[in-house]
Each structure stands twice: as C-alpha cells, then as structure tokens.
Amino acid sequence: MTLLVLYFLISFLSHTRTEAAATYVHHKCPNTTTFTTNSTYQSNLNNLLTYLSSNATRNIEFYNATAGNSVDTVYGLFLCRGDLPAYTCQSCIADATKDIVQRCPTERLAVGWYDECMLHYSDQYFFGSTVTDPYRILRNTLNISDQTGFDQVVRPKLSGLASGIINLSTGAKKFGTNRANFTALKYVYTLVQCTPDLSGYDCTGCLRLAIQKLPSGNRGGRVLFPSCIARFEFHPFYLTGNTSAPPPMPVPPPTTPTGANTITAKAQT
C-alpha cells in the first residue's frame, strides 16, 4: 500500500512539473500591420507556431524558423531562460504559442515575454539583427533609499555580465547571472540574456542599452527587448548551477523558403 501511494505521488509530481504554466509578463503587438482571418499569412503563422512548439521538445533553448514565402512569409523564434531545465522550456513554449495568438489575434508582429521564455514573430526578417523595439520597462513598486549603492553595485554588475559576452561568437549561448552584496546583509541578483543569433558584440550593445534604461530607484526592475533582456532583483529569481555558456555553435546561413507551407529552421542547444 505504501509503495502504491508513493508511486501515485511521484506520478503526480512529475505531471505537475512538466505541465507548469508559463508565467506571463508582458506582450507587444502593434496594430500598424495586420492580417485577415483565414488568410495565407495566418496559415503560415499557425504552421510556424506549431513547428516552434514541437521543436521545443528537442532539449534546446533557442530556435528560429521561417514559414511561407514572398509577402506572406512569417519569421519567428523562441528563447528560453538560460538556467531552466528542458521540461520548463517545453512547457513555456507550448503555452506561449497558444497565448500569443489570443492576445494578438491579427497582428503581423508580436512579442510575448514570460518569466521562463520569450516568443517573437514578424513579417519582416530579423534573425541576427539587434531588435530593441517594441520594448517594455518593468519595475518593482517598492523603492530603495540607497541610490548610491545602486549606482555602485547593480549597474556595474550588470555591465560586467554584458562585457563578458562581447567575445562570444554568433550561435553561442549568451546568458549570465550574478549575486553580489548590496549591503552587508542584503544581496542583489542580476541576469542578462540575448538571443544566440546575435554576435557577442551586438549582444553587449543591446544589453548596455537595456541597462541604461533600467529603473534605478526600485527594489527590482527589468528591460525587455525582443533581442535581449536585463533584470535585477533583491531576491533570487533564477536557478543556480546551470548558467555557464556552452562552446560556441556555428549558425548555418539562412535559407529561402520555396513554397507557402515550407518551413526552414535553426536551433541552439
């Protein structure tokens, strides 16, 4: 009887772990360019999102793909937070690909940010380019009184993480975290990440712009760009022990779709 109870408990925990919902943070989808329902573009978008979601099960944390051709082409990618295990990434992308079309039902450009992952698609080619618009600045509603400490600790730690990425090659994982003493009794936690299709130089430039925009009088904040993010908090918000970047992986040259339903893709583990 004890073994039976233990078995069901393990099964329940395993199911709960893999089915954890994505934690929504923000989204942007300008209505300047839209598509019509049941159009070729919508069909390509649906194919793209299905493809991205299915490839999130491949134990990878970054993937980009192209669906369609000519004016109906859709370009999209996902990026999972660099410290998370594969099952969390898979769950986030599965949720994000469903959530984003509810929030952005007819927009050709959309970016969805979640605590665990990011999803971005557009009718314009953006792979390998630094994209800083649309963006979002978020801040903790609680303030800090030590502005000097912020300028002497938080920004330098984030800038150090950004500088450490500058020599990484295109295709390499670009992610870093740091814990530092803000005071003798208080830690500050920082995180930066870029999409791996950026060069190290472009990633560092993106992060430096994000760091400049971070709110400085709050107990936490983040800047969300489509190409990079920078965040700080006075409490732990990332996992430890899984933050080192793997050896650089070359990214193959882009290929051109040959039909309305053609999908081409690249991945980074």
C-alpha positions in Angstrom: 0.0 0.0 0.0 2.8 2.4 0.9 4.6 1.7 -2.4 1.3 2.3 -4.3 0.8 5.7 -2.6 4.5 6.6 -3.3 4.0 5.7 -7.0 1.0 7.9 -7.4 2.7 10.7 -5.6 5.7 10.6 -7.9 3.5 10.4 -10.9 1.5 13.5 -9.7 4.7 15.5 -9.1 6.2 14.5 -12.4 3.0 15.5 -14.2 2.8 18.8 -12.3 6.4 19.6 -13.1 6.0 19.1 -16.9 2.6 20.9 -17.1 3.6 24.0 -15.2 2.1 27.0 -17.0 4.2 29.8 -18.5 4.3 32.9 -16.2 3.0 35.8 -18.4 5.0 39.1 -18.0 4.1 41.3 -21.0 3.4 41.4 -24.7 3.6 43.9 -27.6 1.8 43.6 -30.9 1.5 47.0 -32.7 -1.7 47.1 -34.8 0.0 49.0 -37.6 0.3 45.9 -39.8 -2.4 43.2 -39.6 -3.6 40.2 -41.5 -7.1 39.0 -42.2 -8.7 35.8 -40.8 -8.2 32.7 -42.8 -5.5 34.4 -44.9 -2.3 32.7 -46.2 -0.4 34.7 -43.6 -2.5 33.3 -40.8 -2.0 29.8 -42.1 1.8 30.3 -42.3 1.7 31.8 -38.7 -0.2 28.8 -37.4 2.3 26.4 -39.1 5.2 28.4 -37.7 3.9 28.3 -34.1 3.1 24.6 -34.3 6.6 24.0 -35.6 8.3 26.1 -32.8 6.2 24.4 -30.1 7.0 20.9 -31.4 10.8 21.7 -31.6 10.8 23.0 -28.0 10.7 19.3 -27.0 14.2 18.7 -28.5 16.1 19.8 -25.4 17.0 23.1 -27.0 16.5 26.6 -25.6 16.6 28.7 -28.8 15.1 28.0 -32.2 14.1 30.2 -35.2 12.1 29.2 -38.2 10.6 30.7 -41.3 7.2 29.7 -42.9 5.9 30.7 -46.3 7.3 32.9 -49.0 7.0 36.4 -50.6 4.7 38.8 -48.8 3.2 36.0 -46.7 6.4 34.9 -45.0 6.5 34.7 -41.2 9.7 34.7 -39.3 9.7 33.5 -35.7 11.8 32.3 -32.8 11.7 31.3 -29.2 14.2 31.8 -26.4 14.1 30.1 -23.1 15.8 31.4 -20.0 19.3 30.0 -19.9 19.2 28.5 -16.4 16.0 26.4 -16.8 15.7 22.7 -17.5 14.3 21.4 -20.7 10.9 20.5 -19.4 10.3 24.0 -18.2 11.3 25.4 -21.6 9.0 23.0 -23.4 6.0 23.9 -21.2 6.6 27.6 -21.6 6.8 27.5 -25.4 3.7 25.3 -25.6 1.8 27.8 -23.5 3.3 30.9 -25.2 2.4 29.8 -28.7 -1.3 29.4 -27.7 -1.3 32.6 -25.5 0.2 35.0 -28.0 -2.5 34.5 -30.7 -5.2 35.2 -28.1 -3.5 38.5 -27.2 -2.5 39.4 -30.7 -5.2 37.8 -33.0 -4.5 39.6 -36.2 -1.2 41.4 -35.8 1.7 40.5 -38.1 4.3 41.4 -35.4 4.2 40.1 -31.9 6.5 39.6 -28.9 5.5 37.8 -25.8 7.7 37.8 -22.7 7.2 35.2 -19.9 9.4 34.6 -16.9 10.6 31.3 -18.5 10.7 32.2 -22.2 10.2 34.7 -25.0 8.4 34.3 -28.3 8.8 36.7 -31.2 7.5 36.6 -34.8 7.1 39.1 -37.6 6.5 39.5 -41.3 10.0 41.2 -41.6 13.3 39.3 -41.5 15.0 40.0 -38.2 17.3 37.0 -37.5 20.8 38.1 -36.5 19.7 41.7 -36.0 19.5 43.7 -32.8 15.8 44.4 -32.3 15.0 46.9 -29.5 11.5 47.8 -30.4 8.9 47.1 -29.2 10.1 47.0 -25.7 8.9 47.2 -22.1 10.3 48.5 -18.8 9.0 46.9 -15.6 9.8 48.0 -12.1 9.1 46.8 -8.5 6.6 49.2 -6.9 8.8 49.3 -3.7 11.6 51.9 -3.7 15.2 51.7 -2.4 16.7 54.6 -0.4 20.4 53.8 -1.3 20.7 55.3 -4.8 24.5 55.4 -4.4 24.6 51.7 -3.7 22.6 51.0 -6.8 24.9 53.0 -9.0 28.0 51.4 -7.4 26.8 47.8 -7.3 23.8 47.0 -9.6 24.7 48.7 -12.8 28.4 47.7 -12.6 27.5 44.0 -12.0 25.1 44.1 -15.0 27.6 45.9 -17.1 30.2 43.3 -16.2 27.9 40.5 -17.3 27.3 42.3 -20.6 31.0 42.8 -21.2 31.7 39.2 -20.6 29.6 38.3 -23.6 31.3 40.5 -26.1 33.8 37.9 -27.5 31.3 35.1 -27.9 30.6 34.0 -31.4 27.3 34.1 -33.3 25.3 31.0 -32.2 26.8 30.8 -28.7 24.6 30.9 -25.7 24.6 34.4 -24.3 23.4 34.3 -20.7 24.8 35.3 -17.4 23.8 35.8 -13.8 25.5 37.3 -10.7 24.8 37.6 -7.0 26.5 40.4 -5.2 26.4 42.1 -1.8 24.3 45.2 -1.9 24.9 45.8 1.8 26.4 43.5 4.4 23.1 41.8 4.9 21.5 42.1 1.5 22.2 40.5 -1.8 21.2 41.8 -5.3 20.7 39.3 -8.1 21.3 40.2 -11.7 20.6 38.5 -15.1 21.3 39.2 -18.7 20.4 37.2 -21.9 20.4 37.7 -25.6 19.2 35.6 -28.5 22.1 33.4 -29.6 21.8 34.6 -33.3 23.4 37.9 -32.3 27.1 38.3 -32.3 28.8 38.9 -28.9 29.4 42.5 -29.9 25.8 43.1 -30.8 24.6 41.3 -27.7 26.7 43.5 -25.5 25.5 46.6 -27.3 21.9 45.5 -26.8 22.4 44.8 -23.1 24.2 48.1 -22.5 21.1 49.9 -23.9 18.9 47.8 -21.7 21.0 48.5 -18.6 20.8 52.3 -19.3 17.0 52.1 -19.3 16.7 50.1 -16.1 14.8 51.9 -13.3 17.3 52.9 -10.5 15.1 53.7 -7.6 13.2 50.5 -7.2 13.7 47.1 -5.5 13.7 45.3 -8.8 13.4 46.0 -12.5 13.8 44.6 -16.0 14.0 45.8 -19.5 12.6 43.6 -22.1 13.8 43.9 -25.7 13.0 41.3 -28.4 16.8 40.6 -28.7 17.9 40.9 -25.1 16.8 41.3 -21.5 18.4 42.7 -18.4 17.0 42.3 -14.9 17.8 42.8 -11.2 16.0 41.9 -8.0 16.8 41.8 -4.3 15.5 38.2 -4.1 16.6 35.1 -6.0 14.7 34.6 -9.3 16.9 32.3 -11.2 18.3 28.8 -10.7 22.0 28.2 -9.8 24.4 25.7 -11.2 23.2 25.8 -14.9 24.3 29.2 -16.1 27.6 28.6 -17.9 27.6 29.1 -21.7 28.4 26.0 -23.8 31.1 26.1 -26.6 30.1 28.3 -29.5 28.0 26.6 -32.1 28.1 27.9 -35.7 24.9 29.1 -37.2 24.3 28.0 -40.8 23.5 30.6 -43.4 19.8 31.4 -43.9 17.8 29.5 -46.5 14.9 30.8 -48.5 11.5 29.0 -48.4 10.3 27.6 -51.7 6.6 27.3 -51.0 3.8 28.7 -49.0 4.0 25.8 -46.5 7.8 25.5 -46.4 9.5 25.8 -43.1 13.2 26.4 -42.6 14.8 26.5 -39.1 17.9 26.7 -36.9 18.4 25.6 -33.3 20.8 26.2 -30.4 21.1 23.9 -27.5 
